[in-house]
Amino acid sequence: MALVSLPTQTVQDSDAPLFPKDGLTAFFLVTGLFFLWGIPNNLNDVLIRQFMKSFEITRLEAGLVQSAFYGGYFLLSVPAAIVMRRRGYKFGLLTGLLLYSIGTFLFLPAALERSYALFLMALFVIASGLGFLETGANPLIAQMGEPETAVRRLNFSQAFNPIGSIAGVLIGTIFIFSGVEHTPAQLDAMRQAGTLNAYLLHETMRVIAPYLALGVVVLIWGLLILRTKFPDVALEQSIVEMTPRGGYRQLLRYPHFLFAVLAQFCYVGVQVGTWSYFMQYMQDYTHQPEKIAGYFLTGTLAGFGLGRFLSSQWMKTIAADRLMGIFAGINVALVAVGVLFPGWAGLWAIFLTSFFMSLMYPTIFALGVAGLGKNTKSGASILVMAIVGGAVFTPFMGLISQATHSMALAMLVPLLGYLVIALYAFWGSRLKPFDFGAA
């Protein structure tokens, strides 16, 4: 069987209309989902810091927030695609919004019971809903309009995701963080006076209002989608292809794809781990209050959005794999500064990594499915599942920090992740398929 040539750049069309002629309302409602799922993704970064305070837990235990969250993504992505294959995109999106809202409402009993386990369950339910939304919204947006402008249209919708991420951190910083931070000695004194439990309950209850409000907005958005007529979109274009046996097995022929799965696992782990512990790193080494740390996290997310916009422009003249490799190399150097020089220098270095990581998820995805032919949709579903890296890296970083008493040393985990991504960009993405005979 002939080897498949892997494309290194995307052909962009400029004349075809970007937005669909019919179903414009449906298009903008689905685009709004990109904003809505960005909010809880980065509210988690605030929750990790808040739960360390309100539940008096370790960094390893706090990292389980991301394990529960991205575990939901991992377990529900393929089932979500199968549901949409059988019932359609609209049904799948409504299912996702319902799960999303149920998860937010579970925050009320979790806070009243002061149950960390119930909070983790609520986050799992939220992420299960987001798994439906992400699995369905990306391919649906690509199909809602002219095929020639699918890439540009999807980039337009994806631009709302980092805006949601920034909103999530701002909501958490303003409405969840109280700004009251006690020293261990003060906490011991409160424990002796019998006032500690009241303080911890008050801090726990601060998470309720933002999540209940978010749940109401999500339900309203679901009702709008329910009452809106959607365009006819062929069901066979969903992200998972119900192929005969061997469809997934054929992916073993493509080493560039297998390496992409590893790179995507590492990327999501790097992104989630870095943002989850960014505020803790800042507080450990610059001793700033939690609200200031929250605003710095908002700034690094803004840099992420800027990087996504600029990198898409630079890809017009620089091959995507090469640009990603350069960015990964820069981030290796920046994280090394964060490890070796903890303090303001290290903080600004970690701050800048968000700009350079911005292009990695979509670029790894595109390079990974390039040349897969009829196996493209099967490969895409596996790449979506690689998001479980966020569930692994975060608690591992917490474990290292706890064992070494150094948040800076925990940043070695992202550094190794960027090395894997750089290797994929410069070498792994260019590997040619194996010839195992006729497929």
C-alpha positions in Angstrom: 0.0 0.0 0.0 1.3 3.4 -0.9 2.5 5.7 1.8 0.3 8.7 2.6 1.8 12.2 2.3 1.2 14.3 5.3 0.2 17.9 4.6 2.2 20.6 6.4 -0.1 23.5 5.9 -3.8 24.2 5.6 -5.3 25.6 2.4 -7.6 28.5 3.3 -10.4 29.8 1.1 -11.3 33.5 1.3 -14.3 34.0 -1.1 -16.9 31.6 0.3 -19.2 33.0 3.0 -18.0 32.4 6.6 -21.4 32.1 8.2 -24.2 29.8 7.1 -27.0 31.4 5.0 -29.6 29.4 6.9 -29.6 28.7 10.6 -27.6 31.7 11.6 -29.3 31.8 15.0 -28.4 28.1 15.6 -24.8 28.9 14.6 -24.5 31.6 17.2 -26.2 29.5 19.9 -23.7 26.7 19.3 -20.8 29.2 19.2 -21.9 30.5 22.6 -21.3 27.0 24.0 -17.5 27.5 23.4 -17.8 30.4 25.9 -19.9 28.5 28.3 -17.6 25.5 28.6 -14.5 27.8 29.0 -15.9 29.1 32.3 -15.9 25.9 34.4 -12.6 24.8 32.9 -10.8 27.7 34.5 -13.0 28.1 37.5 -11.3 24.9 38.6 -8.0 26.8 39.0 -9.7 29.0 41.6 -11.4 26.0 43.2 -8.1 24.2 43.8 -6.8 27.2 45.8 -10.2 27.7 47.6 -10.6 24.0 48.6 -7.0 23.9 50.0 -8.2 26.7 52.3 -11.8 25.6 53.1 -11.1 21.9 53.5 -7.5 22.2 54.8 -6.3 19.6 52.2 -2.9 19.0 50.6 -1.9 20.1 47.1 -2.1 16.4 46.0 -5.7 16.2 47.3 -6.6 19.5 45.7 -5.3 18.3 42.4 -8.0 15.6 42.4 -10.3 18.5 41.3 -8.8 18.1 37.8 -8.7 14.3 38.0 -12.5 14.3 38.6 -13.1 16.9 35.9 -11.0 15.5 33.1 -12.0 11.9 34.1 -15.5 13.0 33.1 -14.2 14.2 29.7 -12.3 10.9 29.2 -15.1 8.6 30.0 -17.9 10.5 28.2 -16.3 11.7 24.9 -16.8 8.5 22.9 -20.2 7.6 24.4 -21.3 11.2 23.6 -20.3 10.8 20.0 -22.2 7.5 19.8 -25.3 9.2 21.2 -25.1 12.0 18.7 -24.5 9.5 15.9 -27.8 7.9 16.8 -29.9 10.8 17.9 -28.3 13.8 16.3 -26.2 16.8 17.3 -29.0 18.8 18.8 -30.0 16.0 21.2 -26.4 15.5 22.2 -25.9 19.2 22.9 -29.1 19.4 25.0 -28.0 16.3 27.0 -24.6 18.0 27.6 -26.3 21.2 28.8 -28.6 19.2 31.1 -25.6 17.4 32.7 -23.7 20.6 33.0 -26.5 22.3 34.9 -27.1 19.3 37.2 -23.5 19.4 38.1 -23.5 23.0 39.0 -26.7 22.6 41.2 -24.9 19.7 43.1 -22.6 22.4 44.5 -25.4 23.4 46.9 -25.7 20.1 48.8 -21.9 19.6 48.6 -21.3 22.9 50.3 -24.0 22.4 52.9 -22.6 19.0 53.8 -19.0 20.3 53.4 -18.3 17.1 51.4 -15.2 17.3 49.2 -16.2 13.9 47.7 -19.5 15.4 46.6 -17.8 18.4 45.1 -15.7 16.0 43.1 -18.8 14.2 41.9 -20.4 17.5 40.9 -17.3 18.4 38.9 -17.4 15.0 37.2 -21.0 15.5 36.2 -20.2 19.0 34.8 -17.3 17.6 32.8 -19.5 14.8 31.5 -21.8 17.4 30.1 -18.9 19.4 28.6 -17.7 16.1 27.0 -21.0 16.1 25.1 -20.7 19.8 24.2 -17.1 19.7 22.9 -17.6 16.4 21.0 -20.6 17.8 19.2 -20.0 21.5 18.8 -16.6 21.3 17.0 -17.8 19.1 14.1 -21.2 20.8 14.0 -19.7 24.3 13.6 -17.5 23.0 10.8 -20.5 21.7 8.9 -22.8 24.7 9.4 -21.8 26.5 6.3 -19.6 26.2 3.2 -17.0 23.4 3.4 -14.3 25.7 2.1 -14.6 28.0 5.1 -14.9 25.2 7.8 -11.5 25.9 9.3 -12.0 29.6 9.5 -15.5 29.2 10.9 -14.3 26.8 13.6 -11.5 29.2 14.5 -14.1 32.0 14.8 -16.2 29.9 17.3 -13.1 28.7 19.2 -12.1 32.3 19.8 -14.9 32.5 22.3 -13.4 29.7 24.5 -10.5 31.7 26.0 -12.9 34.6 26.6 -14.9 32.1 28.7 -11.8 31.0 30.4 -10.9 34.6 31.4 -14.5 35.1 32.6 -14.2 32.0 34.7 -11.1 33.1 36.6 -12.5 36.6 37.1 -15.8 35.2 38.5 -13.8 33.0 40.9 -11.4 35.7 41.9 -14.2 38.3 42.6 -17.0 36.1 44.0 -15.2 33.0 45.5 -12.0 34.4 47.0 -12.8 36.3 50.2 -9.4 37.8 50.4 -9.2 36.5 54.0 -6.1 34.4 54.5 -5.0 33.2 57.9 -1.6 32.0 59.0 -1.2 28.5 60.5 -0.8 30.1 63.9 -4.1 32.1 63.4 -5.9 28.9 62.3 -4.7 27.1 65.4 -5.9 29.9 67.6 -9.3 29.8 65.9 -9.4 26.0 66.4 -8.7 26.5 70.1 -11.4 29.1 70.3 -13.9 26.9 68.5 -14.5 29.3 65.6 -12.5 27.5 62.9 -15.4 25.4 61.6 -17.6 28.5 61.1 -14.8 30.1 59.2 -14.3 27.0 57.0 -18.0 26.7 56.3 -18.2 30.3 55.3 -15.3 29.8 52.9 -16.9 26.7 51.4 -20.3 28.4 51.0 -18.7 31.1 48.8 -18.6 28.7 45.8 -22.4 28.3 45.7 -23.6 31.5 44.2 -21.4 31.5 41.1 -22.2 27.9 40.3 -25.9 28.2 40.8 -26.0 31.3 38.6 -24.0 29.5 36.0 -26.4 26.6 36.1 -29.4 28.9 35.5 -27.7 30.5 32.5 -26.9 27.0 31.1 -30.5 25.9 31.5 -31.7 29.1 29.7 -29.2 28.5 26.9 -30.5 24.9 26.6 -34.1 26.1 26.3 -33.1 28.5 23.5 -31.4 25.7 21.6 -34.5 23.5 22.2 -36.8 26.1 20.6 -34.4 26.9 17.7 -34.7 25.1 14.4 -31.3 23.6 13.4 -30.2 23.0 9.9 -30.1 19.4 8.5 -26.6 18.1 9.1 -25.7 14.6 7.9 -25.3 12.3 10.9 -22.5 10.4 9.3 -20.3 13.5 9.7 -20.1 13.1 13.5 -16.8 12.8 15.2 -16.9 9.0 15.7 -17.4 6.7 12.7 -19.2 3.4 13.3 -16.8 1.5 11.2 -16.6 -2.3 10.8 -14.2 -4.1 13.2 -10.6 -3.1 12.7 -11.3 0.6 12.2 -9.4 1.5 15.4 -6.9 -1.2 14.9 -5.9 0.3 11.6 -4.7 3.4 13.5 -1.7 1.4 14.6 -0.3 1.8 11.1 0.2 5.5 11.7 3.1 6.3 14.0 2.6 10.1 13.6 -0.9 9.6 15.0 0.2 7.5 17.9 2.8 10.1 18.8 0.1 12.8 18.5 -2.0 11.0 21.1 1.0 11.1 23.5 1.7 14.7 22.6 -1.9 15.7 23.2 -2.0 13.9 26.5 1.1 15.8 27.6 -0.2 19.1 26.3 -3.5 19.0 28.1 -1.6 17.8 31.2 0.8 20.7 30.9 -1.9 23.3 30.4 -4.1 22.2 33.2 -1.3 21.6 35.6 0.4 24.9 35.0 -2.9 26.9 35.4 -4.0 24.8 38.4 -0.9 25.7 40.4 -0.1 29.1 38.9 -1.6 30.9 41.9 0.0 28.6 44.4 3.4 29.2 42.7 2.9 33.0 42.9 1.8 32.9 46.5 4.7 30.7 47.5 7.4 32.8 45.9 6.1 36.3 45.8 3.7 36.2 48.8 0.9 38.1 47.1 -2.7 37.7 48.3 -5.0 35.3 46.6 -7.0 38.0 44.8 -3.8 39.5 43.2 -2.8 35.9 42.2 -6.2 35.5 40.6 -5.8 38.6 38.5 -2.4 37.4 37.4 -4.0 34.1 36.3 -6.5 36.1 34.3 -3.6 37.9 32.6 -1.9 34.8 31.6 -5.2 33.5 30.1 -5.5 36.7 28.1 -2.0 36.0 26.8 -3.2 32.6 25.8 -6.0 34.2 23.8 -3.6 36.6 22.1 -1.2 33.8 21.3 -4.0 31.8 19.6 -4.9 34.8 17.4 -1.3 35.7 16.4 -0.2 32.2 15.8 -3.0 31.6 13.4 -1.7 34.6 11.4 2.0 33.4 11.6 1.0 30.0 10.2 0.4 31.7 6.9 4.1 31.9 6.5 5.5 29.4 8.9 4.6 25.7 8.7 2.5 24.6 11.7 4.7 21.9 12.9 7.8 24.1 12.8 6.0 27.0 14.6 4.8 24.6 17.3 8.3 23.2 17.8 9.7 26.6 18.2 7.0 27.6 20.8 7.6 24.3 22.7 11.3 25.0 22.8 10.7 28.5 24.1 8.4 27.1 26.8 11.1 24.6 27.9 13.4 27.5 28.5 10.7 29.6 30.3 9.7 26.7 32.6 13.4 26.1 33.3 13.6 29.7 34.5 10.6 29.1 36.7 12.3 26.0 38.2 15.7 27.5 38.7 14.7 31.1 39.7 11.5 30.9 41.8 10.4 34.4 42.6 9.3 37.3 40.3 11.6 36.2 37.5 10.2 32.7 37.6 6.7 33.9 37.9 6.9 36.1 34.8 8.5 33.2 32.9 5.6 30.8 33.8 3.2 33.7 33.0 4.6 33.9 29.4 4.2 30.1 28.8 0.5 30.6 28.2 1.1 32.7 25.1 3.3 30.0 23.6 1.1 27.0 24.5 -1.9 28.6 22.8 -1.5 27.0 19.4 -0.6 23.5 20.6 -4.0 21.7 21.1 -5.5 22.4 17.6 -2.1 22.0 15.9 -1.4 18.6 17.5 -5.0 17.6 16.6 -4.7 18.7 13.0 -1.2 17.1 12.5 -2.4 13.9 14.2 -5.3 13.2 11.9 -3.5 14.3 8.7 -3.2 11.5 6.3 -5.5 9.1 8.2 -8.0 8.9 5.3 -11.1 6.8 6.2 -9.7 6.4 9.7 -9.8 10.2 10.4 -12.9 10.1 12.5 -11.8 7.1 14.6 -8.5 8.9 15.2 -10.3 12.1 16.2 -12.2 10.3 18.9 -9.0 9.0 20.4 -7.4 12.4 20.4 -10.4 13.8 22.2 -9.9 11.1 24.9 -6.2 12.2 25.3 -7.6 15.2 27.3 -7.3 12.8 30.3 -3.7 14.1 30.6 -5.2 16.9 32.7 -6.4 14.3 35.2 -2.9 12.8 35.5 -0.5 15.7 35.5 -2.2 17.9 38.1 -2.2 15.5 41.1 1.3 14.3 40.1 2.5 17.9 40.3 0.8 18.2 43.7 2.5 15.0 44.9 5.9 16.4 43.9 5.3 19.7 45.5 4.1 18.0 48.7 7.1 15.6 48.8 9.7 18.2 48.0 8.0 21.3 49.6 8.7 23.1 46.3 6.2 24.2 43.8 9.1 25.2 41.6 10.3 21.6 41.4 6.8 20.4 40.5 7.1 22.6 37.3 9.6 20.0 36.0 6.5 18.0 35.0 5.4 20.6 32.5 9.0 21.0 31.3 9.1 17.3 30.4 5.7 17.7 28.7 7.0 20.5 26.5 10.0 18.4 25.5 7.7 15.6 24.3 5.7 18.2 22.3 8.8 19.6 20.7 10.0 16.1 19.7 6.6 15.5 18.1 6.7 18.8 16.3 10.1 18.4 14.8 10.2 14.6 14.3 7.1 12.6 15.3 4.6 14.5 13.2 6.6 13.6 10.1 6.7 9.9 10.6 5.3 7.8 7.7 2.8 5.0 8.0 3.8 1.4 8.4 2.8 -1.0 5.6 1.1 -3.9 7.3 -0.5 -5.0 4.0 -3.9 -4.2 2.6 -6.2 -2.6 5.3 
